Amino acid sequence: MKTMTAKQVENQHKELNIIDVRETDEVAAGKIPGAQNIPLGLLEFRMNELDKSKEYVMVCRSGGRSGQATQFLEGQGYHVINVDGGMMNYEGTTE
């Protein structure tokens, strides 16, 4: 599984396709600007919204759920990267 640090995401978030797999109420407290929210439990049903020709960066609170999402999407043929430590390690701006 490919990974990147929260610091790398902070520095590159404008160029990345970020998918936040936290629940809606968690995201309401703040998400990375431009990130799309698809809760982990809905990912299987909404993965058709993603483009297999693009690379996606998966994020959650600590990296566990996004790791599950990364493994699942990799198995479906998507290009994905997991954020180590998730939002707990992210120090950039949120919206």
C-alpha positions in Angstrom: 0.0 0.0 0.0 1.4 3.4 -1.0 1.4 6.0 1.8 2.2 9.7 2.3 2.6 11.8 5.3 0.1 14.4 6.5 2.8 17.0 6.0 3.1 16.0 2.3 -0.7 16.4 2.0 -0.5 19.9 3.6 2.1 20.9 1.1 0.3 19.4 -2.0 -3.4 19.4 -1.2 -4.3 21.7 -4.0 -2.9 19.2 -6.6 -4.4 16.1 -4.9 -7.7 14.2 -5.2 -8.5 13.7 -1.6 -11.2 11.4 -0.3 -12.1 11.8 3.3 -13.7 8.5 4.5 -14.7 9.8 8.0 -18.4 10.0 8.9 -20.3 13.2 8.0 -20.3 14.5 11.6 -16.5 14.1 11.9 -16.0 16.0 8.6 -18.3 18.8 9.8 -15.7 19.6 12.4 -13.2 20.3 9.6 -11.7 18.7 6.5 -8.8 19.3 4.2 -9.9 22.0 1.7 -11.2 20.5 -1.5 -11.5 17.0 0.0 -14.6 14.9 -1.1 -16.4 13.1 1.8 -17.3 9.5 1.1 -17.8 7.7 4.4 -16.1 4.3 4.5 -19.4 2.5 4.9 -20.7 4.0 1.6 -17.5 3.6 -0.4 -18.5 0.4 -2.0 -21.7 2.0 -3.3 -20.2 5.3 -4.3 -16.9 4.2 -5.9 -18.5 4.7 -9.3 -18.1 8.4 -8.6 -14.3 7.9 -8.8 -12.2 7.9 -12.0 -9.9 4.9 -12.4 -7.5 7.0 -14.4 -6.9 9.4 -11.5 -4.9 8.9 -8.3 -6.7 9.4 -5.0 -5.4 10.2 -1.5 -7.5 8.5 1.3 -7.7 10.2 4.7 -9.6 9.5 8.0 -9.0 10.4 11.6 -6.0 8.2 12.3 -5.2 6.2 9.2 -7.1 3.0 10.0 -10.3 3.5 8.0 -8.5 5.1 5.1 -6.1 2.1 5.1 -9.1 -0.2 4.7 -10.5 2.1 1.9 -7.1 2.1 0.2 -6.9 -1.7 0.2 -10.5 -2.0 -1.0 -10.1 0.4 -3.9 -6.7 -1.1 -4.9 -8.5 -4.4 -5.2 -11.0 -2.7 -7.5 -8.3 -1.3 -9.8 -8.0 2.2 -8.4 -4.8 4.1 -7.9 -4.8 5.2 -4.2 -2.5 6.4 -1.4 -3.2 6.3 2.3 -2.4 9.2 4.6 -0.3 7.9 7.6 -1.7 9.2 10.8 -4.7 10.8 9.1 -6.2 14.1 10.3 -4.6 13.6 13.8 -1.3 14.5 12.1 -2.6 17.1 9.7 -1.7 20.6 10.8 -2.8 22.5 7.7 -5.9 24.6 7.1 -9.3 23.1 7.2 -12.7 24.0 5.9 
